[in-house]
Amino acid sequence: MRRRVLVCGLVAGLCVMPAMQAQRQAAPVRGVTVVQTFPHDPSAFTQGLVYVDGEFYESTGLEGQSSLRRVEIATGKVLQRRALEAKYFAEGLALVGDELLQLTWQHNIGFVYDRKTFAPKRTFTYATEGWGIAYDVKGGLVMSDGSEKLFWLDPKTQKVLRNMTVTDAGRPVSQLNELEWVEGEIWANVWTTDRIARINPSTGVVTGWLDLSNLWPLYQRTPDADVLNGIAYDAAGKRMFVTGKKWPKVYQIAIK
Ligand SMILES: [Ca+2]
């Protein structure tokens, strides 16, 4: 009897071990290939990028340079633009219905605009900094604040409902920046890196990393250019677009 218990324990241990090891292991890293490139305004300090009906909507940051834009993909031409008051540093951007939601970095205020006219409709507030924001009808409205947390907001009222810690191998992943919903996953730029974290929205676990350092290698970058930031997904065409702060190109990418 004693022996049988011991055997069962050993077998159970063996069965459990691979799962435990999997949780402790860092998520796999995959590279990307470039499908196509498009021009991007090299003065645009990209903080938010969204694909809607064949066009990009973009939020650019820095005090005195912050803007909301509608951009022609093929040419990078800015078709529509609204400047923010000079004191604001604009951040993430999301489309919810016919409204564009734009965060600010340290002013704890978000702006809601009419998608067509860019006319401001109202504002909302949040207690944290504002970094990235993305919306999906099924997944919801999710926001980052530069920490390891993601915040779920009520899409109608923009009130914070709950938050979740993002982890890889059991450790928090901080500096989560621009966000995008991609096929049921949350993709997040991680500030100061050329990597994108693919996050399980139910658990916060990073299921994979995308290494995009080959797109515009650091040693080739102009002094003015900053890090990779900005992810937009064309769900109907299954096209993934990325760019960076003051990068001259938008890249359509495919995972290797
Ligand atoms: Ca985005």
Residues whose N, C-alpha, C, O or C-beta is under 5 A from the ligand:
A	BS01	CA	L49 V50 L93 I133 L179 E180 I231 A232
